[in-house]
Amino acid sequence: MHVFRAKALALLLLVGLTAASQTRERSTIPDQYKWNLADIYASDDAWRAAKEDFVAKMEKVGSYKGTIAESPARMLAAAEAITNLNKEYGRLFVYASLNSDTDTRNSTYQAMKQEMSQLGSTFAAATAWLQPEILKMDAAAVDKFLAAEPKLKPYRFFLQDLQRRKAHTLSEAEEKLIADASLMSPAGSDIYGIFVNSDFPFPTVTLADGTTRRLDASTFAVSRSLPNREDRKKVFEAFFGALGQYRNTLGSTMNANLQADMFTIRARKYPTTLDAALDTDDIPTSVYTSLVDGVNANLPTFHRYLELRKRMMGLDELHYYDLYAPLVSSVDLKYTAEEARKNIATALAPLGTDYTAVIDRAFRDRWIDLYPTPGKRSGAYSSGGAYDVHPYMLINYNGQYNDMSTVAHELGHTMQTYLSNKNQPYITAGYPIFVAEVASTFNESLLIDSMLKQITDPATRLALLGNYLEGFKGTVFRQTQFADFEKAIHDMAEKGEPITGDALDKLYLEMTRKYYGHDKGVCIVDDVVKHEWAYIPHFYRTYYVYQYATSFTASAALSEKVLNGQDKKGATAKYLAFLSAGGSKYPIDLLKDAGVDMTTSEPLDLTMKKMNRIMDEMEAALTKMGR
């Protein structure tokens, strides 16, 4: 009965974690590597017919207004009607969105996506009466309805959660006004997305070998790992320098995004934006603040990793532009799409044949759009909003180990969506974002464990362990730094301080230098890095990024139990039950059932111990190799 219940429609991995150095025309890529959107609608005409049918049904939903409290049967009828409309809206939106992401230059699909955003606002306004009307009922009366009508059982969690958030649910007129205003809320994000993916004048650099390279988001992510150090420096200066030239514009889009968040907390009477964002899933704000505090307390472990990187690269001074270069330059970790598929299947085997059979379907039945093409959205995600169909994955595969790991990552999302949709009714199938990154990083853990069992060559093992450490760096420390930054800029907005490109530059540089030990000489963060905030699209998804870090620590603990615990079968069964639970409980409770308590420091503590164990092994190997 939630309008826009969180379905994790676009579970994004940071652009920097998957990329392509070259793109090919879409017509040259075999169909087996392109998703088949005909599984959703056979054609654009079929989509439009379905949209018209949706509009006709939506216009009738008002007939239930004022009747919810009459009887359990009437409540059920309204619940089913609105739930079915939600489900169909998700399907319509996914078709338009995925087509648009295939080529962001295509104005036809841009228009279809905009149509769905407008229709979504209209739908929300048309059903704005629902929650206030239910809240007019006494809680005891709602409980009697639930007892009298067994078919209302799937809505129990929704109804009880609605009572919990009663203080922040407004009158019908106010809810309608908020729904109408929602059409403007994503303006900053939408403008940013179109600008940086389609219209931004990306710079071109000339490399040491005389070749030139245009640095769009994807090619930058690959080019920052070039073996030639001067090339890396040149790439960072050119790319971030270009972003810096538009810092005023990008500061304005960020400010628009923050002001939309400010409107929400004022309208819904929350004390802070953090309270508003975390209350949706009943997550204590202490989980967020404790993560930031805990990671800051563990910065010496992060600095140990940076010193290890410096040692492995043979550098006297480590710079920020050195952080993506291969740790072992003599090892070329590249995998074809078929090799990646086989390696992933082997790695995920501990989760059972039923699990891996669905993975095989994802490849065979074209759930995946694998390769980069001109205009295609950068990064990677798994989209699960087409409940009655199957999930879809967008990838930009370039054959590197990180790309293979990204496929495994997104398959984690895909499997959680698939199992939740299969085992839960629509109303509880959409799992909270807080748990969404557990399955993805869990798969990454299984992949690295499997690859290390296959490989005995010391240099290659060092490279793989280095890649694993990159996960700790990029997911625990980097994402927490982003979370720290995001909290700080929201604090600025809440205090009425100006949000400009220059202000964001200053804050970002100070924070990055603190995390990377700039003043201690651990890693030099050059001045141009101050513009990096403009490269991170996740800042337009309010208080999203911290969940990468919390999920990573949760999955680290869970994967240890599945791989190394005394009760492996029991741990695996609990984990698969967690993947199948959707949003049937609050995320903290879902993870407790799986075997990890995120309200304690234990997950982060265990993660740091694991990271230090890996560094112990790597340092011992380096000493043995005389390096």
Summary of the structure (lengths in Angstrom):
residues: 627
radius of gyration: 24.3
end to end distance: 60.9
largest distance: 80.0
contacts: 2153
relative contact order: 0.13
helix: 69%
strand: 4%
